[in-house]
Amino acid sequence: MLDVQRPPVAGVHPAAEPMTFSGTVGLFTAAQGAVRPLAVLFASPWGLEEMCTRKFRRILAERLAEEGIASLRFDYPGTGDALDGTEFRAGMETWTESLLAAMRLLQERSGCAQLVIVAEGVGAVVAGLAADRLANLEGIAFLAPVVSGRAHVRELSVFSRLIEDKLGLKKRDTAAALEIAGLALPQEIEAGLRGVDLMKTDKAPARNVAVFMRDNHPEDAAFAAYVRTLGANVLEAPFEGFEKLTSNPTLAVVPEPVVANLVSWVAGLAPRDPALQAPPLHEWPASHYGDGYVETAVRIGEGGRMVGILCAPAEAHIPAGPAVLFLSSGYDRSTGWGRSTVEFARALAKEGTGSLRFDCANIADSPPVEGFAGQVLYDPVQVGDVREATDFLAEAGTKSVILAGRCSGAYLGLQAAVADERITGVVAVNPIVFRWHDGQSVDEALDNPLQTLEHYGRRFIEKETLLRVFRGEIDVVQKGRDVLGRLLVRAVRPLTRVFGGISRRERAVFSDFRMLRDRGVRVALLYGADEFGLEEFALFFGKDGRGLRRFGNMRLSIVPDTDHNFTPAHARAHYLDAIRSLASR
């Protein structure tokens, strides 16, 4: 059995304790100091909202722990890191039963009988359906709750079409009627949602209720008022910054006032008891078996500071190698955009190739490194995270490692390969740059992403673009500077290739690729046909890629009809095939 525990290290904040149960994965955060006689169970939202708020719930769990409150967060069947093959004929009961199983695990692991549910989005429906069967339920906090399932499904349908239209995506051929950002909601779950209305219950869901309400959502306040008429003690609080939290995983801003208010409310339900002590940490079952694969939830890095999932062929817990190390894009959790990394890992395991997917520090479920609590994307600190993940694989017996990532994950993969001789291959999807520009703000670049000149040309002649210019919604001066900068880069492209780089950054890029070539590291570059990253590629290798002739270890693939996230099925297939190709060698 693989040892998933990592020894504590002074000054290092360990990640939550991973465990498997009922075909899914949970993350348990132990109480600190004198404990309170209650524990918190998180009922998460679904889809893009779940991805955006993953870090938010991790921070809530950490703050609750500081107040002496243990907690558990977990994935519903068919979502996140849960095993494949779930039958959804029972509809919403499938998710409700998983919540009840999580409740029993949390009570056993924490030693606390009393329970508080923190239910966000569609989690409010799950918690509402399970409330009568939750033993010793002290309270429920509803965060931006789904009150009417039917109305929520309508909103999701509209949102789904908006995303598809904006990204130019075609609906995937799945058994789901509703899909957002590559995540499919099972038809049975959707049908169950349609039949739920929390305003039609005749009993308060709990004795104590908190409702965190969004601006311009009167149904939140109406629900709080209705629960009060049922006899519950109700706290009404604003959900400040909800839009900034849930619009984009990479741009999500955790609302500190909401964190503080919620933790204070939960702590107020039970005082600390100096006589109580948290149960000692021990190794809980962390492996479970799917069809042709086995997955083990692990803590990796110094002091177990990062969480991950090791996926191996069913007959072995340890991938001998080569193993694939998946790197997340932006602040997406390790399951990947549209759960693509989970799909890739399990497909590879069935073919005999193991993998590790994990969250770098300060991303999703991994706490930050001391001194790096802010922006970590495109920062060298992440190269250290990859090195420690590679160390973990090496300790497990893996002989060689292939890195795979998209966008910032692709950038990180290339940088980590340069820094670590154990890396034998890199699959880089849509890297925007090969080296970050000195002095350029990452936050500013994320808020105002650059586009290709062809993109600017098409958009400029569109009626909507002209209207936005007249309304002052577009900074024409800044966009003009962007265009001039792109034109200048294109003008000096030939000189860059002739002289092996003009700027220090360009010379460093060529040096990196020569080093990878000389070490025999195979590099697969995949781009969408209209990606801004192709501007960077053309700068170093020419628009037609002729410059790659000097780098026999590198291959270029252009994938048509895809978005930046490689959401369509055919784009995912190209990505997986590129990984297979490197792993098979």
Summary of the structure (lengths in Angstrom):
residues: 585
radius of gyration: 24.4
end to end distance: 28.1
largest distance: 77.4
contacts: 2022
relative contact order: 0.10
helix: 41%
strand: 19%
